Amino acid sequence: MNRPHGSESISQHVVFEVAEQANVQPNELPPLYDFIDPDALDTVVASNPDLELSFSFAGYRVTIDGEDSIQVREDD
């Protein structure tokens, strides 16, 4: 379970967490917008703190639980 730091948006944090899990630089990943709209993701998560949301990104399953918890695991 990881939490965003400082002024990172949720979408930025997702990219950093997946890159860390994949052991690559963030710019080596495909664009997040190929999988989910980053602006919509930021808006939905910020306006729904009790929300749990999961989606696939670059071979990983990302689960966001509220505004402050991001879990990343390899997609099945």
N, C-alpha and C positions, 0 to 999 in steps of 0.2 A: 504494500500500500504506500503510495507516494502522494505528496501534496505539492501543489504549485508553490513556487518561490517568488517573492517580490512582485514585480509587475508583469510576470508571465501570464498570458491568457491560457485558458484551458487547452485551446487548440495547440498553442506553442508547446505547452507542457507535454501533451500527448506525443508530439513529434520527438521531443527530447527523450522521453521515457522509452519509446519504441526503439529509437536509435541506440540507446544504452543497452537495452535488452538484446538487440541484434548485433551489438558490438560494431557499429558503423557510425560515421558522422551523420548528423541530421540531413545534410544536403545530399547524401547518398540514397536516401529513401525516396520513393515516388511521392509526388505532391499529395498532401492530405486531401485536397479538394477533389482528387480522383476517387475518393472513397466516401467523403462526407463534406458538407459545406462548413468550413471552419467558422465563418461568421455566425451561421445559424447555431452551430454547436456551442459557441461562446455565449450567445444570447439565451438559448434554452437552459443551459446549465446554470447560468447566473440568475435566471428568473425563477428557477425551480430547485431550491436547495435540497429538497427531499427526493429528487429524481434519481433513479438508477438507469443508466443508459449503457448499452453495449453495442459495439460495431467492430467490424474487421478492418484492419489497416496493415498493409504490407506483410501479410502472413501472420499477424498477431491479433489476438482478441483483446480489445480495450474495453474496460468497464469503468465507468465514472459513477461514483456514488456520492451524490451531492456535489458541492462546489470544491471539496477539498481532498478527494480520494480518487486516485487513478491506479488501476491494476492492469498489468500487461502480462499476457501469457501467450505462448505459441498457439495459433489457431489449429483446431483439429482438422 
